[in-house]
Structures are given as C-alpha cells and as structure tokens.
Amino acid sequence: MAGKQGERTRRRLSTGERREQLLSVGARLFSESPYDEVWIEQVAEIAGVSRGLLYHYFPTKRDFFAAVVERESGRMLAMTAAVPGIPVREQLAAGLDTYLEYVSAHAHGYRAFHRADAAGDQSVRKVYQRALAAQERQILAALAADPEFGVQAEGRPDLSLAVRGWLAFTTAVCLEWLRGSDLSREQVRDLCARALLGVLRP
C-alpha cells in the first residue's frame, strides 16, 4: 500500500523546472491566441498550480509574456550565432538547417515570440524589438568579420536595413511553413539562403 502511495506522489519541481514549465504553457497559449485573449488563470490551470504560485514567478501578465519572448529570443540568438573563423557562406546552409529544426521543434514558442509585435502592450513590444535588434547586430557582426563580405559591409550604409528586411522575410517564410506549406525543410533552407546572398550582393 505504501508503495502505491509513493508512486502517486508527484515529484516536486525545482524553481527552474517550474519556471520552464510555466513558460512552455504560456508559449503554447500565446502562439494560439492574441495577447489580450490569454488569461493567467488558463496558464495556472493547465500547469496545475495556483494563481498565487504563478504570480510568485511572474507578478503580472506583462512580465509573463515578456519572459516567454525573452526565452525564445535567447534560444534564437544561440541558433544564429556564427562560428568564428568559418566563412559566412560556408555556415549559411548548416546554420539555417539548425534554425529550421528549432522552429519545427519549438513551433509554439516561435509563434508566440513573433506574436509579441502585435501585442497592445508597448513594453512587451519593446522586448520583441530589442530581441530582433540583437539578431540583426549578431548577423552584421558576422558579416563584418567575414573575409568575403567584410569589405563590402564597410561601404554598405544600406546593409543594416537589408539584414532587417531579410529577417522579416525569413520570419514570414517560417511562419507560413509552420501553417502547412508544401515546401520541405531543405527547400525552405535554400530559399532563405538565396535571399540572404541576394541581399549581400553589391
């Protein structure tokens, strides 16, 4: 009898594990519904915790959504980080493969991240915009250090805007792909790679 009771006892989650659980639930809900239609009570119910516990981790809904966005931003920055010493052209296909694998495996988080720009809350939108700016800086730094594209980058005042446009293009392609596009991951990868190389041509 004691053994059965022990089997029914749930393992207490650590602070980090609980926070990750809540953010995963939030990512799913925010990916499926606009910001204003997601309620904290839903998150608590799905996660099986009290509202009080959720508010202990995230004092407001704004804080909670901002944390969802920041988590996905960190993941995407890690996915798009360049490997020093390897030319951008050589890294491009492999980097996009890794990125698309992430998009596919974390579709809820990816959608939630890109819903942030449409959120009515200006502070949440600022978190999203800072995340995109960090991605842009990371790509520009990789291009500047590249033996092929570095010289071109110095004389391209339009390059920052071009990279920003490429990020928007890649986002739109990925979101459409997640909706059920007929394109394979390899086709999406090649499409995005050609688009960036096209942008980089002087």
C-alpha positions as CSV (number, residue, x, y, z in Angstrom):
1,M,0.0,0.0,0.0
2,A,2.8,2.4,0.9
3,G,4.5,1.6,-2.4
4,K,1.4,2.6,-4.3
5,Q,1.0,5.8,-2.4
6,G,4.7,6.6,-3.2
7,E,4.0,6.0,-6.9
8,R,1.2,8.5,-6.7
9,T,3.3,11.2,-5.1
10,R,4.3,13.8,-7.6
11,R,7.9,14.9,-7.7
12,R,8.3,18.5,-6.6
13,L,9.7,20.7,-9.4
14,S,12.7,22.8,-8.7
15,T,12.3,26.6,-9.2
16,G,14.0,26.4,-12.6
17,E,11.9,23.4,-13.7
18,R,8.6,25.1,-12.6
19,R,9.5,28.3,-14.4
20,E,10.3,26.4,-17.5
21,Q,7.0,24.5,-17.3
22,L,5.0,27.8,-16.9
23,L,6.9,29.4,-19.8
24,S,6.2,26.3,-22.0
25,V,2.5,26.5,-21.3
26,G,2.5,30.3,-21.9
27,A,4.3,29.8,-25.2
28,R,1.6,27.4,-26.4
29,L,-1.3,29.7,-25.3
30,F,0.2,32.9,-26.7
31,S,1.0,31.1,-30.0
32,E,-2.6,30.1,-30.4
33,S,-4.4,33.3,-29.3
34,P,-3.7,37.0,-29.3
35,Y,-2.2,38.5,-26.1
36,D,-5.5,40.1,-24.9
37,E,-7.2,36.7,-25.1
38,V,-4.8,34.7,-22.9
39,W,-5.7,34.7,-19.2
40,I,-3.3,34.0,-16.4
41,E,-5.9,31.6,-14.9
42,Q,-5.6,29.4,-18.0
43,V,-1.9,29.1,-17.5
44,A,-2.3,28.2,-13.9
45,E,-5.0,25.6,-14.6
46,I,-3.1,23.9,-17.4
47,A,0.1,23.8,-15.3
48,G,-1.7,22.5,-12.3
49,V,-0.6,25.3,-10.0
50,S,-2.4,28.0,-8.1
51,R,-2.6,31.6,-9.4
52,G,-0.7,32.7,-6.4
53,L,2.3,30.5,-7.3
54,L,2.2,31.7,-10.9
55,Y,2.2,35.3,-9.7
56,H,5.1,34.5,-7.4
57,Y,7.2,33.8,-10.5
58,F,5.7,36.5,-12.7
59,P,4.0,39.4,-10.9
60,T,1.9,40.5,-14.0
61,K,0.7,39.1,-17.3
62,R,3.0,41.6,-19.0
63,D,6.0,40.1,-17.1
64,F,4.9,36.6,-18.0
65,F,4.6,37.3,-21.7
66,A,7.9,39.3,-21.7
67,A,9.6,36.2,-20.1
68,V,8.2,34.0,-22.9
69,V,9.5,36.3,-25.5
70,E,12.9,36.7,-23.9
71,R,13.3,32.9,-23.6
72,E,12.6,32.4,-27.3
73,S,14.9,35.3,-28.1
74,G,17.8,33.7,-26.2
75,R,17.2,30.4,-28.0
76,M,17.2,32.0,-31.4
77,L,20.3,34.1,-30.7
78,A,22.1,30.9,-29.8
79,M,20.8,29.2,-33.0
80,T,22.0,32.1,-35.2
81,A,25.4,32.6,-33.6
82,A,28.3,32.5,-36.1
83,V,31.3,30.2,-35.6
84,P,34.4,32.4,-35.6
85,G,36.9,31.7,-38.4
86,I,34.5,29.9,-40.7
87,P,33.2,31.9,-43.7
88,V,29.6,33.0,-43.6
89,R,28.8,31.4,-46.9
90,E,30.0,28.0,-45.6
91,Q,28.0,28.4,-42.4
92,L,24.8,29.6,-44.0
93,A,23.2,26.3,-45.0
94,A,24.1,24.5,-41.8
95,G,23.0,27.4,-39.7
96,L,19.6,27.6,-41.4
97,D,19.2,23.9,-41.0
98,T,19.7,24.2,-37.3
99,Y,17.4,27.2,-37.1
100,L,14.6,25.5,-39.0
101,E,15.0,22.4,-36.9
102,Y,14.4,24.6,-33.9
103,V,11.4,26.3,-35.5
104,S,9.9,23.0,-36.2
105,A,10.6,21.5,-32.7
106,H,9.5,24.7,-30.8
107,A,6.7,25.9,-33.1
108,H,4.6,27.2,-30.2
109,G,7.5,29.3,-28.8
110,Y,8.4,30.6,-32.2
111,R,4.9,31.7,-33.0
112,A,4.5,33.3,-29.5
113,F,7.7,35.2,-30.0
114,H,6.5,36.7,-33.2
115,R,3.1,37.5,-31.9
116,A,4.7,39.9,-29.5
117,D,5.0,42.6,-32.1
118,A,1.2,42.7,-32.4
119,A,0.6,42.8,-28.6
120,G,-1.1,46.0,-27.5
121,D,1.3,46.4,-24.6
122,Q,4.2,48.7,-25.6
123,S,6.6,47.3,-23.0
124,V,6.1,43.8,-24.5
125,R,6.7,45.1,-28.0
126,K,9.9,46.7,-26.9
127,V,11.2,43.3,-25.6
128,Y,10.4,41.9,-29.0
129,Q,12.1,44.7,-30.9
130,R,15.2,44.5,-28.7
131,A,15.4,40.8,-29.5
132,L,15.2,41.4,-33.2
133,A,17.8,44.2,-32.9
134,A,20.1,41.7,-31.2
135,Q,19.7,39.2,-34.0
136,E,20.4,42.0,-36.5
137,R,23.6,43.0,-34.7
138,Q,24.8,39.4,-34.5
139,I,24.4,38.9,-38.2
140,L,26.0,42.2,-39.1
141,A,29.0,41.4,-36.8
142,A,29.4,38.0,-38.5
143,L,29.4,39.7,-41.9
144,A,31.8,42.4,-40.9
145,A,34.3,39.7,-39.7
146,D,33.9,37.6,-42.8
147,P,36.8,37.7,-45.4
148,E,34.3,37.7,-48.3
149,F,31.6,40.1,-47.1
150,G,33.5,42.2,-44.6
151,V,34.9,44.7,-47.2
152,Q,31.5,45.0,-48.8
153,A,29.9,45.7,-45.4
154,E,32.2,48.7,-44.8
155,G,30.8,50.5,-47.8
156,R,27.2,49.5,-47.4
157,P,25.1,52.0,-45.4
158,D,22.0,50.1,-46.5
159,L,23.3,46.8,-45.1
160,S,21.6,47.1,-41.7
161,L,18.2,47.7,-43.4
162,A,18.8,44.9,-45.8
163,V,19.5,42.4,-43.0
164,R,16.5,43.6,-41.1
165,G,14.4,43.0,-44.2
166,W,15.9,39.5,-44.6
167,L,15.0,38.7,-41.0
168,A,11.4,39.8,-41.7
169,F,11.4,37.7,-44.9
170,T,12.7,34.6,-43.1
171,T,10.2,35.0,-40.3
172,A,7.3,35.2,-42.8
173,V,8.6,32.1,-44.7
174,C,8.9,30.1,-41.4
175,L,5.5,31.1,-40.1
176,E,3.9,30.1,-43.5
177,W,5.9,26.8,-43.5
178,L,4.5,26.0,-40.0
179,R,1.0,26.6,-41.3
180,G,1.5,23.6,-43.6
181,S,3.4,24.7,-46.7
182,D,4.2,22.1,-49.3
183,L,7.9,23.0,-49.2
184,S,10.3,20.7,-47.5
185,R,12.7,22.0,-44.8
186,E,15.6,21.8,-47.4
187,Q,13.6,23.9,-49.8
188,V,12.8,26.5,-47.2
189,R,16.5,26.5,-46.2
190,D,17.6,27.1,-49.8
191,L,15.0,29.8,-50.3
192,C,16.2,31.7,-47.2
193,A,19.9,31.2,-48.1
194,R,19.4,32.5,-51.6
195,A,17.5,35.5,-50.2
196,L,20.4,36.5,-47.9
197,L,23.0,36.0,-50.5
198,G,20.9,38.2,-52.9
199,V,20.7,40.9,-50.2
200,L,24.5,40.8,-49.8
201,R,25.3,41.3,-53.5
202,P,26.5,44.9,-54.0
